[in-house]
C-alpha cells in the first residue's frame, strides 16, 4: 500500500510540473500534450522540456480500490485528480481487474 501511495504522489508531482510548464510557456497555453509538442516546434522553443507519454498499467486494480482500509480513506486524494486531469498532460492509466464493480464510480466515470 505504501508503494502505491508513493507512486500516486510522484505522478501528482509530475502532473503539477507539466501543468505549470504548459501554463507558463506560451501566451495561449496548450490544452494537451499533442498541442504542447506542436507549439514547441512551431515557435522553435528548444528551451522547453519534452514530455514523454506515461502509461501506468495497474493489474488487479480491484486490490487497490477494495482493501481493508477502504478506497476513499487511502487513494481518493491521489487518484481522483490524476484520473480527471492527467490524460491531457500525457499521463494515462490502464486498469485491469476481474472485479469491475470494485472500481470506484469516480474512476469509472473518467474512462473512455
Residue pairs with C-beta under 8 A, 6 or more apart in sequence:
1 67
1 69
1 74
4 64
4 75
5 74
5 75
5 78
7 56
8 75
8 78
8 79
8 82
9 78
11 54
11 56
11 78
11 82
11 86
11 91
12 78
12 81
12 82
14 54
14 91
15 81
15 82
15 85
15 86
15 89
15 91
18 33
18 51
18 89
18 90
18 91
19 85
19 89
21 48
21 49
21 51
22 29
22 30
22 36
22 89
23 29
25 36
25 39
25 45
25 48
26 39
26 43
30 36
30 38
30 39
31 88
32 88
32 89
32 90
33 51
33 53
33 88
33 89
33 90
36 51
37 50
39 45
40 46
40 48
40 50
51 89
51 90
52 90
53 90
53 91
53 92
54 90
54 91
54 92
55 92
55 93
55 94
56 91
56 92
56 93
56 94
57 93
57 94
57 96
58 64
58 93
58 94
58 95
58 96
59 96
60 96
60 97
60 98
61 95
61 96
61 97
61 103
62 97
62 98
62 99
62 100
62 102
62 103
64 71
64 75
65 71
65 75
65 102
65 103
65 104
65 107
66 99
66 102
67 74
71 104
72 104
76 104
76 106
79 107
80 106
80 107
82 91
82 93
83 93
83 106
83 107
83 110
84 110
86 92
86 93
87 110
95 103
95 107
95 111
97 103
100 108
